[in-house]
Amino acid sequence: MAQKLVDDFGGEVPSTFAELESLPGVGHKTASVVMSEAFAYPAFPVDTHVHRCARRWGLCQDTPDVKKVEAALKALFPQESWSKIGLQ
């Protein structure tokens, strides 16, 4: 991953989901955390725990698709709270 950062991005951490997810080992959740924490971009990181709790609490459909869970949670909460709620 470090070599790709140097080769493709001049040693800088990229600031888009697509570019972050192009890095080896970086999935959508990690990209969401980086976008939120490093770039103050409103993102809603959904890890296994958030996914499980959201389904258990009836906040989303019972689906294995994390992006659908993320979309359902984003629809429930104001955008300015997404990053904070994801960490809580």
Buried (B, 14 or more C-beta within 10 A) or exposed (E): EEEEBEEEBEEEEBEEBEBBBBBEEBEBBBBBBBBBEEEEBBBBBBEEEBBEEBBEEEBBEEEEEBEEBBEBBBEEBEEEEBBEBBEE
